[in-house]
Amino acid sequence: MRTDMEWWTEVRRRVLTGELSKRGACREYDLGWHTLTKILAHPEPPGYRLSRPRKRPKLESFLPIIHQILEEDGKQPPKQRHTVKRIVERLRDEHGYDGGETIVKDAVRAWRQSRREVFVPLSHPPGEAQVDFGEATVRLAGEPTKVALFVMTLPYSGAIFIQVFPRECTETFHEGHVRAFSFLGGVPKRISYDNSAIAVTKVFPGRERMLTKEFLRFRSHYLFQEHFCLVRRANEKGHVERLLGFARRNFLVPVPDVTSLAVLNERLVVSCEKDLERRTRGKSSCKRDLLLDDRAAFLPLPKQRFEARRLVQASANSESLVRFDRNDYSVPVAYAHRRLTIVATVLEVRLIFEDRLVARHARCWEREKTCYDPVHYLALLERKPGGFDVARPLEEWSLPDCFGLLRRRLEAEDDRHGTRSYIRVLRLLEKFPLKELTAAVEQALAIDVTDAESIRTILDHRADEPVTVFSLDGRSHLARVHVPTTDVASYGVLLGGQAS
């Protein structure tokens, strides 16, 4: 059975080559004169074309109502806008429409298509970057966990850098940049952002923005020019929007199962490095080669490394805890009820009173947790030793076995003040690391001296200051033996230089 195209071609060939006359073709193929003229004028069937839009008499008078409904929908919440079905119901109930739903659906589609935005392709010279945050899910220590994806891309070369963080905040925003600049080999001279509250405190009409103090500090360090997109104009940084999805699909599928985010970030750096070998559509060479042009336009990295941190002020409460980012961190009890400065980075939280660092904790990214350092409470427990065994900060404090033995000996020697004496030993951790104190306690137990003063003597002991054990009131104590040394050089002076 011949197709329409085969039949069309045969009629044209026979008539145009003179094999068959036009009248003969009309008789043989049962064609009208105008149809034959069309066949001879076109190498292939032109298809059906409307010379003018088809009239819709039932709908014409209702089109202004439909358009008004759709216009008003633009000001309503996205989840409470009209469906075609709801528009038809309103037309019937409120305006007497008795037509079908299909022509209303066509009218709605035509209206929406006519108002879809068209974008101008943007030029991206070397040395410019775009930054965005996204979300993904990873398995962290076996548990599904949502993480924030920091992404920086270079539209000219197509290079991409991605890192994962527990949450999007000032510290992770800055830390992502620091790592990206190091990976890319310089600072882009212009970086595009959306209007995140991390960087922008107030949006004015047009391009004017009021920036946060931390973003200004960050920009002042690296000296790049920032560019904030117009509100609801994410297309201005469409390159990073597209590559964010690319990175999620290619670097995080299947869902990573890792013990820590640090491990995952190391893998992502390797993935970004491998991606530099890829050539993107429309580019003359691979990303790695084009990155050289980007680097030539970059600003140099500052000699001093930028600290990605956040500064806030807070007061310690009556339990010697300072609240930051919905978590509580302990400080030494001497600073309870004091105003402190919190310096928070991605990895740690430092607490400062005036110009002194008084506490340091690993950063907690969970919510409503309390981070205790047991040493912070020992000074208070020395005054109130009865609370030692029920003190919450000490609940999960695991010490080497020698400390338990030391406590039993001290309490056996003095059942009234033994616990206080043990706490005095623990307070040596305020100045000495646990490893050193453990060694000193083990040595003290070996030579049967258990008081805090003797253990401190062991910790302070130097090779030129030997120690000795002496007995007092039936108990062993430790003391330094100061051995005088001879100044040999003085003999030369006394003998008038004859010592030589």
ABEGO torsion letter per residue (X at the ends): XBBAAAAAAAAAAAAAAGABBAAAAAAAAGBBAAAAAAAAABABBAEBBBABBBBBAAAAAAAAAAAAAAAAAAABBAAABBBAAAAAAAAAAAAGBABBAAAAAAAAAAAAAAABBBBBBBBBBBGBBBBBBBBBBBBBGGBBBBBBBBBBBBAAAGBBBBBBBABBBAAAAAAAAAAAAAAAGEBBABBBBBBBAAABABBBBEABBBBBAAAAAAAAAAGBBBBBBBBGBAAAAAAAAAAAAAAAAAAAOBBBBBABAAAAAAAAAAAAAAAAABBBBGBABBAAAAAAAAAAABBBBBABBBBBBBBBBBBBBAAGBBBBGGBBBBBBAAABGBBBBBBBBAABBBBBBEABBABBBBBBABBGBBBBBAAAAAAAAAABAAAAAABAAAAABBBBAAAAAAAAAAAAABAAAAAAAAAAAAAAAAABBAAAAAAAAAAAAAAGBABAAAAAAAAABBAABBBBBBBBGGBBBBBBBBBBBBBAAAAAAAAGGAAX
